[in-house]
Amino acid sequence: MVAICCGLDKLQNHQCWPLCCFAINVLTLMLQPPPAKYGGRHTVTLIPGDGIGPELLGHVREVFRFSCVPVDFEVVNVNSALETEVDINNAITAIRRNGVALKGNIETKHTMPPSVKSRNNVLRTSLDLYANVMHCQSLPGVQTRHKNIDIMIIRENTEGEYSSLEHESVSGVVESLKIITRNNSLRIADYAFRLAREKGRRRVTAVHKANIMKLGDGLFLQCCREVASGYPDITFDSMIVDNTTMQLVSKPQQFDVMVMPNLYGNVVSNVCAGLVGGPGLVPGANYGRDYAVFETATRNTGKSIADRNIANPTAMLLASCMMLDHLKLFDYASSIRNAVLTTMNETRLHTADIGGQGTTSEVVQSVMRIIQSKGQLTAEL
Amino acid sequence: MTTRSLCRVLKPVFGERLFRVGPASEFKTRVSTLAYGATTCHQRNKSTYTNIPPPALYGGRHTVTLIPGDGIGPELAHHVCDLFRFCCVPVDFEVVHVDSAMTSEDDINNAIMAIRRNGVALKGNLETNHNLPPSYKSRNNLLRTTLDLYANVMHCQSFPGVRTRHKNIDIMIIRENTEGEYSSLEHENVPGVVECLKIITRAKSLRIADYAFRTAREKGRRRVTAVHKANIMKLGDGLFLECCKEVASGYPEIAFDSMIVDNTTMQLVSRPQQFDVMVMPNLYGNVVSNVCAGLVGGPGLVPGANYGEDYAVFETGTRNTGKSIANRNIANPTAMLLASCLLLDHLKLRAYASMIRRAILTTVTETRLHTADLGGQGSTSEVVQTVMKAVQSTGPLTLSI
């Protein structure tokens, strides 16, 4: 391989250059980690997290075991109270090993010293999970003020305001750096347009604040425009973030796909989650080049409702369906998804966050019963 | 000390207003008010008092700077002038035009000087063209930072006549107006990598928190919520939160809590009635105020005010230029008219302010007159005419329509 690399420039004009390209491609494929699939069963890292994470992920495992899904979970616990990074590094190694993960949110305590970085953030940046995708759709059974919402939000996940670079040069004056790079902006814009094309979407809207942050968001907008020129079948427009949030609250049906830097993505995705029914309903996915991590879209720890059997398991169950789609287990994914959506139509089973009085276990039992009634192979209820 | 010598001493301090010629009894009551004023004056720091410029009040008429701005600004400002002239409000406008297409800063500096002279201004939004080079700073931002208008206050209330998805909203948003993400400090050290600086200082955070709590106390509010993202920006928003907590300890009757900005926006969309007063840094303030404006009916309804130590500038709450609806007589004048009422309140012309405000609220209740942004087909001039008619019908001195 060293010999090939050294002779590369000489070979470029040689007639067997295409053969060398083929060889290089094969080598790259070999360098990508193989999928963690042994004997037909996938291995997925599971990070319970804090708050409602452990109980919801317990329910996910229950549903998977019941539906005989060929997925085994490797559980990695991360203690958010510790100041050392050993736990999160173990989790990251496990995800590198398995390629896919399902996680609950890890709490970031405000009382710890500023050197303790947010564990979720460390995970996202170490694994370079550059795209956070959230698909907000109005669920037919859930009563909301707005109807017919179908928005796909693609948020840059690794840079922007979440660079965790801050310093206090002069006492009483803190500078936080927001980093925008050309490479990451091009990458996320390309991801957004590719996804829009795959899903047959018509329009991509870039959300920014380039009238104030001219260089930073100006660069982001410029990158989006460059990428847009390569996708003539998809319309591209841009909107300033304050106008976007105002439009979202009055007429959210006008949006199709939205792409934006990190902080605006956080705010806009939470607004959209609120519009379709709350944090308990929307799943989220973090995609990188080699890894994918699935979680609830609004990343809530839910400490106040932990262990009380009142949390809404829909978001986590739908996130696990997205994971099954990623592992190409489409049949299992659609059967669980249909069961969850049918359960959501029943107002009697709605949990407290969508205005009902149902419990988590009732919802999960109902999901399992529906899967069983469809006639597939299942374990005993 | 005789009353005459007391008056002579205090005359240059209090100005000519209190020394009008009148009967002796009236003079005595004026002097007693003066003596009261003198004692309260001693309680103030003398140096701050002498630095406040005298109000631009000559012959009983105030002078206010008017910056028409771009888009719908000029036509709405014109309507405000018409309305004020009609109601015989003792306010004269000094119009200063700012051309947003020019790269030189002369225009905006003239405007700033006019505001320093008059102390109060009413402005439309100045457009920030994206195509101009990055060295061209946003004119609105320049105005706010030069005059140190540190508090942006926006009071979002549900209007009885406007149908919205949420009812009974009453939120007061206090937003830091001069620092934070709007510092316009950016650089590109390495090509393709841009660093934007977000500055949070202790002094300004304490100042805005103090402003928020003082306003909450004055208006009889129960709770102040600080909006932040301190789990990610630990030093920056952590400092802001710490300052808010320090100030909160000095106001024990007001409850203080904090909420992360993403959760805040989600709560605003589902249950906005839980919020009372909110205080936050610049960018979150921008987003949250726009969400709240959207909840109560849109950008055409909510007025905003920018307060500084010595100056006050009034404008629409969401600072839209409205280029696409300019000069078509379809813009909603409510926001600008309510902003002018805030202006009159600031100038202590409360009777005029409440009269015009009552007329506007009566007009907004009529669905027939709703403009396009509220889902109706009314025009701007119809709305303004109705407001003037409503003012005339309540009886005070007005011109003929």
Interface residues (C-beta under 8 A of the other chain):
Chain A: T108 H110 P114 S118 N121 R145 H146 E161 Y162 S164 E166 H167 E168 S171 G172 V173 V174 E175 S176 L177 K178 I179 I180 T181 R182 N183 K209 A210 N211 I212 M213 K214 L215 G216 G218 L219 V241 D242 N243 T245 M246 Q247 L248 V249 S250 L263 N266 V267 S269 N270 V271 A273 G274 L275 G278 P279 T298 N300
Chain B: T128 H130 P134 S138 N141 R165 H166 E181 Y182 S184 E186 H187 E188 P191 G192 V193 V194 E195 C196 L197 K198 I199 I200 T201 R202 A203 K229 A230 N231 I232 M233 K234 L235 G236 G238 L239 L241 V261 D262 N263 T265 M266 Q267 L268 V269 S270 L283 N286 V287 S289 N290 V291 A293 G294 L295 G298 P299 T318 N320
